[in-house]
Amino acid sequence: MARGNQRDLARAKNQKNAAKSKGGNNMDGYQQAKASLSNAEIMRQKQAKADAKRAEEENKALQEKRDAKSKKQTLGE
């Protein structure tokens, strides 16, 4: 009966490991705020790039439309 509390010790050890590996966010408030600002800046850059690309495509489509219209007018004369 020397190992009578083995189950209790194992249970305590497992609970300790479960609490440690429970996961979650390991960052403190400062690190979390810094990461949030960094992520926000990255998203702003991506959005600016997407907006520029969209504007470029719109300008290209308008130019093609103008060219087609001017070609049609030239052929009509």
C-alpha positions as CSV (number, residue, x, y, z in Angstrom):
1,M,0.0,0.0,0.0
2,A,3.0,2.3,-0.4
3,R,1.5,3.6,-3.7
4,G,-2.0,4.3,-2.4
5,N,-2.0,8.0,-3.4
6,Q,-0.6,7.3,-6.9
7,R,-4.0,7.9,-8.6
8,D,-4.3,11.3,-6.8
9,L,-0.8,12.3,-7.7
10,A,-1.4,11.3,-11.3
11,R,-4.7,13.2,-11.4
12,A,-3.0,16.3,-10.0
13,K,-0.2,16.1,-12.5
14,N,-2.6,15.7,-15.4
15,Q,-4.7,18.6,-14.2
16,K,-1.5,20.8,-14.1
17,N,-0.5,19.7,-17.6
18,A,-4.0,20.3,-18.9
19,A,-4.1,23.8,-17.4
20,K,-0.7,24.5,-18.9
21,S,-1.6,23.3,-22.4
22,K,-5.1,24.6,-22.4
23,G,-4.0,27.1,-25.0
24,G,-5.6,30.5,-25.4
25,N,-3.7,33.7,-25.9
26,N,-0.3,33.8,-24.3
27,M,0.3,37.4,-25.2
28,D,0.0,40.2,-22.6
29,G,-2.0,43.4,-23.3
30,Y,1.0,45.3,-24.8
31,Q,1.9,42.5,-27.2
32,Q,-1.7,41.9,-28.2
33,A,-2.1,45.7,-29.0
34,K,1.1,45.8,-30.9
35,A,0.1,42.7,-33.0
36,S,-3.3,44.2,-33.6
37,L,-1.8,47.5,-34.9
38,S,0.7,45.6,-37.0
39,N,-2.1,43.5,-38.5
40,A,-4.2,46.6,-39.1
41,E,-1.4,48.3,-41.0
42,I,-0.9,45.2,-43.2
43,M,-4.6,45.1,-44.0
44,R,-4.5,48.9,-44.9
45,Q,-1.6,48.3,-47.3
46,K,-3.4,45.3,-48.9
47,Q,-6.6,47.4,-49.2
48,A,-4.7,50.3,-50.8
49,K,-3.1,48.0,-53.3
50,A,-6.5,46.4,-54.1
51,D,-8.0,49.9,-54.6
52,A,-5.2,51.0,-56.9
53,K,-5.6,47.8,-59.0
54,R,-9.4,48.3,-59.2
55,A,-9.0,52.0,-60.2
56,E,-6.4,50.9,-62.9
57,E,-8.8,48.3,-64.3
58,E,-11.7,50.9,-64.4
59,N,-9.5,53.4,-66.2
60,K,-8.4,50.7,-68.7
61,A,-12.1,49.8,-69.3
62,L,-13.1,53.4,-69.8
63,Q,-10.2,54.0,-72.2
64,E,-11.2,50.9,-74.2
65,K,-14.7,52.1,-74.3
66,R,-13.6,55.6,-75.6
67,D,-11.4,54.0,-78.2
68,A,-14.2,51.8,-79.4
69,K,-16.5,54.7,-79.6
70,S,-14.0,56.9,-81.5
71,K,-13.3,54.0,-83.9
72,K,-17.0,53.6,-84.5
73,Q,-17.3,57.3,-85.3
74,T,-14.3,57.2,-87.6
75,L,-15.7,54.2,-89.5
76,G,-19.1,55.9,-89.7
77,E,-17.7,59.0,-91.5
